[in-house]
Amino acid sequence: MNISVIYIKQNKSNNAETFEQHFLNKLEKNNSIKMIPISIKKKFNSRALQIEEEGKAIEKKLKHKEELICFDKSGETMSSEKFSKIIYQEGRKINLIIGGAFGLSEDLKKMANKVISFSDMEFSHEVFRVMLLEQIYRANCIFYNHPYHQN
């Protein structure tokens, strides 16, 4: 499996890096996962302008023949099993997109093959990246019949 996690980097803390690396290390045996942070240093006059500019920056990182899955509160909720089936379809390259503090642009969501919500709740970007990597690892365990998911 070939996955790129493309996200707007928030300059808050690096506290989650140890957990991220833990899951990336576990996944490296069967998968190719790239973490692609996008830093935007500019200050914006409005949320709408910020969302639009972040969306354009994310779009520049996308390769058009690859699957695009966005994460947004407005998306579909699903089980870990369904998520595993989605990301472990044969030979696909997938871009998983995490927007900035105010969410994703409508253009990105329209381009997406799927928009997924983890919850109606909101999470910090660091926590969400760890949650996403854990779900990718769990999907890997489901696909390869590893007992991690069964605990």
C-alpha positions in Angstrom: 0.0 0.0 0.0 1.2 3.5 -0.9 -0.2 6.3 1.3 0.7 10.0 1.5 -0.7 11.9 4.5 -0.8 15.5 3.5 -1.6 18.0 6.2 -1.5 21.6 7.1 1.2 21.9 9.7 0.1 23.7 12.8 3.0 25.3 14.8 1.9 24.3 18.2 4.0 21.5 19.7 5.8 18.3 18.7 4.4 16.2 21.6 2.7 13.7 19.3 5.8 12.9 17.2 6.8 9.9 19.4 3.3 8.3 18.9 3.4 9.1 15.2 6.8 7.5 14.8 5.6 4.5 16.8 2.9 3.8 14.2 5.0 4.7 11.2 7.6 2.1 12.4 5.0 -0.6 12.8 3.6 0.2 9.3 6.9 0.3 7.4 7.1 -3.5 6.9 4.1 -3.8 4.6 3.5 -0.2 3.5 4.9 3.0 2.1 3.7 5.9 4.1 4.8 9.5 3.5 4.0 12.3 5.9 3.8 15.5 3.9 3.4 18.7 6.1 2.5 21.9 4.4 3.6 25.0 6.3 1.8 28.3 5.6 3.4 31.3 7.3 1.1 33.9 6.0 -1.6 35.6 8.1 -5.1 35.8 6.6 -7.8 38.4 6.9 -10.6 35.8 7.0 -11.3 32.1 7.6 -12.6 31.7 4.1 -9.4 33.1 2.5 -7.3 30.9 4.8 -9.3 27.8 3.8 -9.0 28.7 0.1 -5.2 29.2 0.3 -4.6 26.1 2.3 -6.7 24.1 -0.2 -4.6 25.5 -3.1 -1.4 24.5 -1.3 -2.7 21.0 -0.7 -3.8 20.7 -4.4 -0.3 21.4 -5.5 0.9 18.2 -3.7 -1.7 16.0 -5.3 -1.1 13.6 -8.2 -4.3 13.4 -10.2 -4.4 9.6 -10.8 -4.2 8.9 -7.1 -7.2 8.3 -4.7 -8.1 11.3 -2.6 -9.6 10.8 0.8 -10.3 13.9 2.9 -11.1 14.1 6.6 -13.8 16.5 7.7 -16.6 16.6 10.3 -19.2 16.7 7.5 -17.9 13.3 6.1 -19.2 9.8 6.5 -18.5 7.9 9.7 -17.4 4.3 9.3 -16.1 1.2 11.1 -12.4 0.3 11.1 -13.3 -2.7 9.0 -14.8 -0.5 6.3 -11.9 1.9 6.4 -9.5 -1.1 6.0 -11.4 -2.2 2.8 -11.2 1.3 1.4 -7.5 1.8 1.8 -6.4 -1.7 1.1 -7.9 -2.1 -2.4 -5.3 -3.6 -4.6 -2.4 -1.5 -5.9 -3.9 1.9 -5.1 -2.0 5.0 -4.2 -3.9 7.1 -1.7 -3.6 10.7 -0.5 -5.1 11.2 2.9 -5.8 14.9 3.5 -6.0 16.8 6.8 -7.0 20.4 6.5 -6.1 23.4 8.6 -7.7 24.8 11.8 -10.8 25.9 9.9 -11.3 22.8 7.8 -11.0 21.9 4.1 -12.0 23.9 1.1 -15.1 22.9 -0.7 -13.1 22.3 -3.9 -10.9 19.7 -2.2 -14.0 18.0 -0.7 -15.6 17.9 -4.2 -12.4 16.4 -5.7 -12.3 13.7 -3.0 -13.2 10.1 -3.7 -14.4 10.0 -0.2 -14.8 12.4 2.8 -14.6 10.7 6.2 -15.4 11.9 9.6 -13.9 10.3 12.7 -16.4 12.1 15.0 -18.6 15.1 15.5 -16.0 16.2 18.0 -13.0 18.3 17.0 -9.4 17.3 17.7 -6.0 19.1 17.7 -4.0 18.3 14.6 -1.4 16.4 16.5 -4.0 14.2 18.1 -5.8 13.6 14.8 -2.6 12.6 13.0 -1.9 10.0 15.7 -5.5 8.8 15.5 -5.3 8.5 11.7 -2.0 6.6 11.9 -3.5 4.3 14.5 -6.5 3.6 12.2 -4.1 3.0 9.3 -2.2 0.5 11.4 -5.5 -1.1 12.6 -6.6 -1.3 8.9 -3.3 -3.0 8.2 -3.9 -5.5 11.0 -7.4 -6.2 9.7 -6.1 -6.8 6.2 -3.3 -9.1 7.3 -5.4 -10.8 10.0 -3.1 -9.6 12.8 -4.6 -10.0 16.3 -4.1 -6.3 17.2 -7.6 -5.4 16.0 -9.2 -8.4 17.8 -8.1 -7.2 21.3 
